[in-house]
């Protein structure tokens, strides 16, 4: 067999997915190697793999190369073509196949990557298979001439995906709504028209043209500058709300009728209340940097709040362990038990539309019930030694009376007045990420400045 040569993939294989600069770090050879490694991982449990891709210029070539790696190991490929990441998860759940999405999500145009899952959309992360895929891909997996090459078949699943989501959230009787959607030239421009078709709403599209060069703004709604156009359009149109999706459309951000962004923690609380109305007493997952309003509201509505570390693999694992009906993160990832515990920004958006459409009040009034505290948002600081700076902060606060400290994920410090902060290191960069919450903006600013003075070099 031919020696494939060794390649170092440590720069692109992250904790939860694979992401790199096309042509420099990620090319057809790497994609083919990863396909073969993926086939080795899942081949004992499956005879086929579902593959989807986003609108980036590099995605067709990389998807084809990945498929070649899979079929070279004797597995078949079900090519679902253009897809959002949650459409790929739908394929993995509905078809009970392991799946791979070719996307770099919100990263700039020069990037691409891969998100992987097992059958039923179970996540594949560093500790659940990604490390093995990396090792096999780096060595190179030879093609055995005695193994018949797999076949590739195409499958168009967008209508089935849309029907499935609409069955999970009843929108038939809502009042007519005017909705501005900013797709950011990403995959929501492909999925939203199908999902919203026939619903009682006036859709105002922004940047629905699929364009992986992102000519209008980055497809990253977590950055407020990328919401500017949506906020202005909502006010200009007199719309009821606005929705912004990231590049692979697995995250959704909400803007109210005043053009003001709605906290993902408030959306988590809203959806939790709706899901708990269906199944009272259920567990609901929230990560440790969502607002403390989230566990309060879950408890008030008869649910059981379960706190986890930040990151989708922790959320999904805890959902499986607890049978939780729903989970939410500060980053606008929303996870649904009835969507194979996978995240779907589209499904969260439908819940918001249903909640608003069932009432006559504007979204700002509806969401006022779910936003109880002021927050800083995430503040990143580049430091020379994150562990050392964390130790400094812990020493400063750890012995104070009434102060609670835990280290589930970085350092969380909670004060008797209800204010708290979390300071945690990045998995991939020399960064510390700070989130602060308190009763009002002044208290947030004071605590933020105090912690940053300790945390920064």
N, C-alpha and C positions, 0 to 999 in steps of 0.2 A: 504494500500500500504506500501511496505517496506521503512523504513527510510534509505536513502542512506548515511547519514553522511555528514558533512560539510568539504570541503577542501579549503585551501587558495591557490589561483592561481595567486596572485599578483606578484610573482617573475617571472612568465613565460609569462604573457599577456603583450605585449609591445604596443607601440603606433599604429603599423601597422600590427603586426602579433603575433604569439605565438611561443616561442622558449625556450627550457630548456634541462637540462641534463636527458637523458633517465634513467629510473629506480629510480632516486632521485626526480626529479621534474615532469617528464612526463612519464606516464605509460599507460597501457591499460585502467585502470579505468578512468584516466583523459581524455583520448581520447574519451572514450564512453560518458562521461559526456558532453564533448565539442560537440560531434555529436548530442546529444539530445538538447543541447542549440542552436546549429546552426539550427536544424530542427524547433525549436520553432520560431526562428527569421524569417526564410524564408518560413515557411509552409503556410502562408497566400497567398503567391504569386506563389508558385511552388509545384508540387507534386513529384518531384524527385531532386536528388543532384548528380552532377558529382564529382568523387573522383579520383585523380591521386597521384602517389607517386614516390619518388626518389629511388636511389640505396642503401641507407643506410640499414644496417642489421636490424634495428628496424622498418623500414617503413612498411613492410607487416603486422606485428602484430598491429601496431598503426592504419594503414588504415582500417584494418578489424574491430577493436574496434570502430573507429569513425563511420564506416558504420553501425555497430550494434546499436549505439546510434541513428543514423538517422532513420533506419528502425523501431526501437522500438517506434518511434513517428508517424509511419504510412506513412512515405515518402519512395519512392523507391530510389535506388542508381544505378547510371550508373558508373560502375567501368572501367576507361580507363587504368588502370594498370600503368606500368612504363611510366613516362612522364617528360618532362621539365616543368617549371612553365608556360612558354608561350604556351605550348601544352595544359595545363589545361585551360588557358585563352581562347584558341581557342575553346575548348570543351564548355566552358561557353557561348561563343559568338555564335558558330554555332548551338548548341543545345538549346540555350536560357534557360540555367539552372544555378542555383547557383552552385558554385564549391569550392572545397577544395583541396589544394596541400599539401601533407605530405612531408616536406623538412625542413632542417635547412640551406639551401643555402650553404654559404661558411664556416659555422662554423665547428669546429673539429668533429671527428667521434662520440664522446660521446653525441653529441647534436642531437635533432630532433625538429620539429616544424610544424606549420600549417599556410598556407597563404589562406585567404578566400575571396571570391567575390560573388556578386549577379549575377543573370542572365545578360548576356551581358558583363560579366567581370567587372561590376561596383565594385569599391573597398569597402571592409569592413574594417574600421579602428576603433580606439577607440571611435570616435564621431559618427560613422555611423553603430553601431551594436555590435562592439567587447565588449564594456562595458556590454551590456545586456547578451551576450553569456557567459561572465565570471561570472556574477552574478548567472545565471541559473545553470551553471556548478558547481559552488561552493556549491550551495544548493543541487544540484542533482535534476534531472527531473524524477519523477516516470514514469513507463510504465503503461499506462491505459489498463487494460485487455479488455476493450470494443472496443479498436482501433485495427484493423487488422494490423499485422506487414507488413512493406513494403518488396519488393523483391529486389534482386541484380542481375543486368544483366551486362555482360562484353561488352565493345565496343572498337574496335581497330581503333584509329583515326590518327595514325602517317602518313599514306599515304595521307589522306585528308588534314592534316596540311601542309605537304610538298607541295602539289599541290597548296594550297591557297597562300602560301608565294611566290611561283614561278610565280604566276599570278600577284602579286603585284609589282614585280621587273623583268623586262625583261632582261634575261641573254643570250638569244638565240644567239645573234650576237657578243658577246664579243670575244676578242682574247684569245687563250689558256693561262691559268695562272697556276703557281705552287704555291700551298697554303699549308702551315703547320698549322695544327689545334691542339692546346693543350686542350684536354677535361678535364684534371685534374682528370681523373677517375670518372668524373661526367656525368650528363645526356646528354651532347653534344656528348658523345661517342655513344649514342643511336639515337639522332636526326640528327646529321650531315650527316652520310652516306645516309640517306633517302632523305634529302633536297638537297644534292649535286649530287645525282645520275643523270647521263645523262648530266650534265653541262660540258662545255669545260674546265675542269681543272684537274690538276694532284694533288690529295690530298695526303699529307704526314701526317699520323695520329700520334699523341703523346698522350699516356696514354688514349686510348679509352676504355680500359677494365673497366667495371662498378665495382667500388670497394669503398664502403663507409668508408673504413679505410684510404683512401687517402695515399697510400704507397709511392708516388713519391714527392708530395708537396701539401700544402693546396690548395684547390680549390677556391682561393681568388686572382684573378689577380690584384686587387687594390694595393696589396703589391708587390713592384718591385722584391722582391726575388723570387716570384712565376712565374715571366716571364723569368728568367734566361735561363731555358732549351729551351723555345720557341725561344728566341732571338738567341741563339747559333745555333739552328737547322735551322732557316731561312738562316743564313749566310752559314752554312755548305752545305745546299742543293741548294744554289743559288736561293732561292724561291722569288716570287714576293711580298709576304707578309705573315704574320702570324696572326692567330686569337686565342685568349685565352678566354675560357668561365669559369664562376664560376660553383659551384656544381650543381645548379638547372638550369643552362644554360639560365637564363634570362638576364644576362649581358655579353657583349662581348668587349674585349680589342683588339686593333689592333697594330701590329708591322710592320714597313716598311722593305724594302729589305735590309737595312743596319743593321737590328737587333735592331732598335731604337723604343721604344714605341711611339705611336701617342696619343696626348692628346684627351681625350673624348670630350673636347670643340671643337676641330678641326673636329672631326667626326660629332658632332652636327651641325656645320656650313655646312659641306659637304652635309649631308642628307637634311638639310633645303633648300639648294640651289636646290637640285634635286626635292624635293617636291614642292617648289615654281614654278619651271619650269612647273609642271603639273597644278598647280592652282595659278596663279599669284595673289598677293594681300592678300593671306591667312595670318592668325595669326600663329605664331610659338612660342611655350613656351620655356623659358629657366629659370633655377633657378638662384638665385642671386649670386652663386659662380662659374658659368661658366665664361669663359673669356669674357671681354667686346668686343672682336672681334666677338662674336656670334651675339649680337644685331646689331652691325655695318654691318655685312655681310647680315643679314636678311633684313635690311633696304635698303642696296645697291641693293638687288635683288627684291625689290618691295614688300617685306613682312612686316608684322606688328609684331615686337617683343613684347612679353608679359612676364614680369618678375614675378616669383613666389618664395615662400619659398621653402626650400629643403624638399623633401619627396614626394613619389608617390601619396599620396592622394590629396595633393595640386595641383600637376601637372594635375592629371586626372580631378579634379573638375574644374580647370581653363580651361582645354581643352573643357569640356562639355559646360561651360558658353560662351566661345568665338568661338566655332566651329573650333578651331585650327587644322591644318592638321598634325602637328608634334610637339613633345617636346623632349628636351634632358636635361640630368643632368650630372654633373661633375663625377659622380660615374659610368658612362657607362650604365645607364638605358636610353633607347630610346623608346618613346611612339608614336604610330601611330593611327591617327583617323580611318584609314581603317582596323585596327586590334582591333576594339572596344575600342580605346583609351588606350589599354594595352601596356605594355612594352615587347619588343621582341629583345633580342640581336641578334638572328638569322636574323631577318629582316634588322636590321642595317648592319650586315655583308654582306648581299646580296647587299645592296646599295653600300657599299664600293667596292665589287667585280665588280659590274656593272660600277661604275665610273672609276675604274682602267682599266677594260677590254675594255672600249670604247676609250682609249687613248694608245699611245705608250710610254709615259713617265713613269718613275718609280714612286712608291707611294710617296717617299720622296719629289719629285718635285711637284706632284699633291697636297700634303698636305701643302706645303709651302705657298700656297695662303690662307690658313685658320688659320695658326698659326702666330699671329702678335706680341705677347707679351711674356714675361717670367713670370713664375709662380712658387710658392713655393711648390705646392702640399699641402695636408692637414696635419697640425702639431697639435698633441694633447698634451695638458698640463693638468696634474692632479692638481687641486687646491682645497683648503678647502672650499671656498665660491665663486662659479662662478659669482653670481650676484654682489657681492662686487667688484670683479676684473673687471667685465665689466664696472661698474660705474667709477672705476679709469681710465680706458682707455677712456671712453667717456668724462670725465672731461678734460683729457689731450688734446684731439683733438677738442672738440666740439666748442670752441670759436675762433678757428684760422680762419683768413680771407680766403675766397675762399674754405674752406673745407666743404664738404657736408656730413651730417650724417643722416642715417635712421636706423630704428629699425624694419624693416619688419620681420627679422629672426636674432636674436642676434643684433649685431652692425656692420653696414657697414659704412666705412669712405672712402670717395673719395677725392682726391687731385687735384689741378688745373693742374698738369702735366699729369693727366690721370692714375696715380697709385692709387691703392685702396687696402683695406683689409676688410675681414669679420671675425668677432670673435663671435662665437655662442656657447651656452652651449649644451652639449649632453642631449638627452631626458632621458637617463637611468643611466648615470654615472656622478661623479663629475669632469667632463672634460670640458675644453674649446677647441674648434676646430678653428684653424686659417688658413685662406687662403689669400695669398698675390699675387698681380699681378702688374708688372711695366714694364718699357720699356726694361730692360735688367737684366741679372742675378745679377749684382752688386747692382742695385737699389732694386731688390727684397730682397737680403740678408740684406741690410741696414735697410729697413723698417721692415722686419721680426724680426730682432734682437731688434729693438726699441720697437715694440709692445710686444714681449715676455718678455722684461724686465719689462714692466708695468703689464702684465697679470698674470705673475707667482708670487706665494707667496714668 
